[in-house]
Amino acid sequence: MVCSHCTKEGSALVSEDEFLMLKQAKTSNYIPGIDITEQLRSDLEKGLSVTLPDGHFYLSESICIYGYPGGTIKGAGKDATIIEASPGFKVPETPGFPPGYGISSMLEIHAEGDLTCKAFSILVEGDHPAEGHTNPFYGGYYSTNIDNVITLLGDGISLECKDLRIKGEYVGDVEGAYNGYNVTWPIIGTGYGEPGLFNHLSVKNCVIEGAGGAAIDLWMGTTAELKDNVISNADVGVMLLENPGMQTVKDCHFSNISSSVFFMWNIGPHCFKDNLEDGFPMPDDCQ
């Protein structure tokens, strides 16, 4: 019997559930002012939850994790804990695509359990925050953006984002920018398609500024609850695609949305209520 939480005789010191909680509670000591890419990747690969203190931290390369059991990434507050993409953010090649194809993701987690991200900010600055690469989606296009900021992928799992700030910049007509922004997709929850659907996306009390795509995206999921968010300077406010369950958007403030506040395709019942666009009440739509 191989058991990391057992005695020499093989008897369990704690239950499997207790061991998982203890494992996920352990975190490394994060030091402000330095690059935490390898430290954060290592903790997430071990299946740990992560707590960041107040301070400024840097990521210099995409973090892509497979088999994450679920947990929490939290800071000391969205005005206290700041994670910034370092200039020249490195992009690994995407398996199955030709050389040079990749996705610049600050956090891309393929999970087996739910993820909560709360109480921190992510900052992306500059005309070309990432090294040049060909994003394989939409037939392939050249990008120097941070393509995805927080992405959770999996079947039957949920993503909760609470008290976050994600800030990109409008950089104009520069090569590699998507619709003029240096960030493309700030928050994504997605399943792998029928029969495997993402379960639930919850985004509450978040501030998202600057998105060449949609600020919040749920694709091949079930339900969404988006409340008390402030979304500005984006091509699309909220994108909901192929989600059969209830979609709720309430008390959200949208401003300077270029294309559409809501982009929807093949969704189930929804309730959009008490939202504002550029300071004016939007029509309620509950059906």
Order of alpha helices (4+ residues) and beta strands (2+ residues): alpha-alpha-beta-beta-beta-beta-beta-beta-beta-beta-beta-beta-beta-beta-beta-beta-beta-beta-beta-beta-beta-beta-beta-beta
